[in-house]
Amino acid sequence: MVSILLAAYNGERHIARQLDSLLAQKERDFRIFIRDDRSSDATFRIAREYAANNPERIFAVQNDVNSGGSRQNFLRMIAEYRDDYLMLCDQDDVWLPEKIGTELAKMREMECRHGKDTPLLVHSGLRVVDERLTLVSPGRGGATLARQLNIDPEKTALHELLVQNVLTGCTILYNRALAELVAAGVAAGGRQPETADKAANDAIIMHDWWLGLVASAFGRIAYIREPLILYRQHAQNAVGSKNTRSLRYIAARLLNSRESREVVRQTYRQAEYFLRVYQDRLSPEQTRLVRAYAAIPNIRGKIGRIRAACALRTLKHGAARRLAHLFFL
């Protein structure tokens, strides 16, 4: 059985269309768990209506208090829910009918090769659309998010993911073995999801990034190039609108030095926490890598920090992004 985890907040404009796309999936062995984060609009009412009309497939609950953002809401769900397979779902996208089935087929192929006890993760491409679901750059089937962000979704080795995330949460399918390992990190220091360790909340940059790190270190990651989601871009969700190849992007990063430096520092804190949680499971080589990466900010002098990052192969990819990264090391 697949459990789809949908973190919702003030999504009344799009959540019904998303739920319709889930109910239209060709693969039928799934359940949807919606956790509303104290929306001030009709999101939770819509979710409850869908749950009432699909009582064996859709389950909707609401947090007692707002968690602070979609990252925190997803982290709570990741810490709490278990199933043979789990998927993450945003409230404002549209899943193509073959999404679940295609990713499940890839997952089962991986299980045959590596075993069900191996932590496994599958992620896929996304087709970027506007508010009205019209393809962005309609030539050749439209733009993909990876192309817009100038990232390579297959760069998922541990040294690559320590410094840069290339996974998009709403495309991810992961198995029970990975769920158990991930939950240990998310809820470290607290037995209940609602009292999850503050250190985890402070250290984990994004829920999908954390899933990728754990899968890379202890299991396997597979990428499906085929776009399986219409990834909606709108005023509240502008991630995919960045053109990281442009001089404007480089200039903006260089001018906003405080924010850019903080982005890099966050990766060190996340690596430090990753080491603290999983040091008993990491291989000696992995331990040396993560420890050395987390220690880069302690190296005096920019040249020394750049040399360390190069030696560890912990440099962002994409020329503009790498240039900005080196500037703020």
Secondary structure, DSSP 8 states (H G I E B T S, - for coil): -EEEEEEESS-TTTHHHHHHHHHT-S---EEEEEEE---SSSHHHHHHHHHHHSTTTEEEEE-SS--SSHHHHHHHHHHH---SEEEEE-TT-EE-TTHHHHHHHHHHHHHHHH-TTS-EEEEEEEEEE-TTS-BSS-GGG--BHHHHHT--TT--SHHHHTT-----GGG-EEEHHHHHHHHHHHTTT-SSGGG--HHHHHH-S-HHHHHHHHHHHHSEEEEEEEEEEEEE-BTTB-GGG--TTSHHHHHHHHH-HHHHHHHHHHHHHHHHHHHHHHTTTS-HHHHHHHHHHHTGGGSSSHHHHHHHHHHHT---SSHHHHHHHHHT-
